[in-house]
């Protein structure tokens, strides 16, 4: 994901990190307060309940502080932090999900949506619909579409086959297509339209 903001570090970041590595409360507080909104935005994508989001956030910050000495100062901190948070969310998914769907499908639908059909829906509204997906579908969708993982990487991280990853993504898109169609029709006050889901949101 190309995002210029990921490359922008606060001017005192290196100092905060060094203080935090030394277990200094000031550095830890500065890091926590500055990156709290960013970490929360990632956790919200991977969880459907506020309680789960808060648990993943807590675990993410614990892992962040525990592994700060491994951070490469020559690279953008947000890239490193995002990896920590996503991996924490994946660990939470593994712990909370007993069974992952193993079916595969022969046809992989790459659906697209016209921009004007959801022009009246905010990003938050679309994300709220995504959070209604089952954990197995939502995790694969977020990892592939938003965070840029390949199906091979998703399979290795979630302990599923590459085919199952593709299947879950296709099914997630179809379910989202149906939910977005209903949500759009409800908000616009017009009969349901034939919508298709974008390859990226």
N, C-alpha and C positions, 0 to 999 in steps of 0.2 A: 504494500500500500504506500503510495507516494503521498507523503504528508509533510509539508515544510515545518509544521509545528513540532514534529518529532525531533527535528534537528536543533531546535532552539532550547538551550539550557539557561536557567536563571543565573545571573552573574556570580552568585555566591555558592553555586551548587557544589563545586569541588570542596569548598570549605565545610559545607554541611555534611558531605559524605565522610570526609576525614574525621570530623568531630563524632559522627555516628559510629564509625569504626572503632573509635576510642571510647565508645559508650557514653558520650557526653549528651545529656538531656536536651541541650539547646539545639544541637545539630539534628537530633532525632525528631524533635518537635517541628523544626523548620521543614524537613523532608516530608514528614507526615502531612502537615497542613498544606504544603504546596501541591503535593501530588494526590491528595485525597480525592478531588473531583475526577481526575483522570483515571485513577484506579476504580472508583465507583462506576464510572461510565462503562468500563470493560466488564466488571462483575455483573452489572445489570443486563448486559447482553447475553450472558451465559446462565443466568438464573431466572426463575419465574416468581420467586417469593422474596420479599424484602429480608426475611430472616436468613434465607440462604445467601443472598447477596452480602449481607453483613458478615456472615461466617467466612465466606470466600475472601472478603476484604481484609478481615482480621488476619487470616492465615497468610494472605499475600504480603501484608506489611511485616509480619513476623519473618517470613522467608526473605523478604527484601533486606531487612536489617541483619539477618543472620549471614547473608551471602554478599554483603557489600564489599568485602575484601576481595571478591572475585571479579568485581566490575572493572572493565577496561576503560580507563578515563579518556582514551582516544576516540571512543565511540559515543553516539548520542545516548544519554541515560534513559530516555523514554523507550527506545528500542529494547534495551536490556530489561527495563521494568515491565514492559508489556509481555515479554516472554515469561517472566516470573509469574505475572498475574494469570495469563492464559493457562500455563501449566498447573497453577493452583486450582483454577476452575475445572480443568480436566481431571485432576485428582479428586476433587469434590464429586464430579460426575461419576467417576468410577465407584466411589464409595457409596453413593446414594442410589445407583441404578443396579439392580440385581440381574436384569436380563436386557440385553441389547438385541434389537431385531436383527435377524440374520438373513432375511430374504433378500434376493437380488432380483432385478428385473432386466429383461433383454433390451427394452427401449428406454433410453435416457433422454428425457425431454428437456431441452434447453429453451425455456420459455422466456418471452420478453413482454414488456408492457410499455404502452405509449405514455410518454411523460404527462400529457394533458389529462389522462384518465385519473391520476391521483394527485393532480396539482393542488387540490384543496385539502390534502392530507399532510399533516406535519410529519417530520422525522420521528418525533415522539410517538405519534399515533401509529406509524408503521412499526416502530420497535415494540410497541405494546402488543401488536398483533403477533409479531415474531415470538414474543415471550410466551404465547399461548401454545406453542408447539411442544410436543413431548421432549424430554431431555435428550433422547438419542437423535431426534431430528434437528433440534435447535443447536446442539453442539456441533454437529457436522456442518450445518448451514453457516453458523457464525465463523467456524474455523476456515471454511473454504471461501465464502463470499466476502467476509469482512476482514479476516486476518490473513488471508492469502496462503494458507497451507494447501499442499497438494493432497490428493486422495491417498497416495502412498504414505505421506507423513501422518495424515489423520488416522489411517488404519493402524499404524505403529503406535501412535499415542493412545488411541482408544481401545486397542486390542481387538480390532475387527478387521475383516478383509477389505481390500481395496474396492472390491465389487459391492460390499455392503455399504461402504462410504458413499459410493456413487448412487446406490439405490436410495439410501436415506436422504441424500441431497435432492434427488429427483422427487421423492415423495414429499419432502419438506416444501419444495417449491409448489407442488400441486396443491398441498393443503393451504399454503399461504395464499395462493391464487384465489382459492375459494373464500378464505377468510377476508382477504382484502376486498374482494368483490362485494361481499356482504357489508363490510364496514363502509366502503365507499358509497354504496347504495343507501345505507342508513343515514350517513352524514349529508349526502347530497339531496335526499328526498326524492330520488328518481328511481324507477324500476332497475333491478339488477342488470348490470352490463356484462358483456362477455369480456373479461379481463384476463390478462396473462402476466405472470410475474417477471420482474426484471432479472437479468443475470447477475446484477449487482445492485445493492441498496446502500 
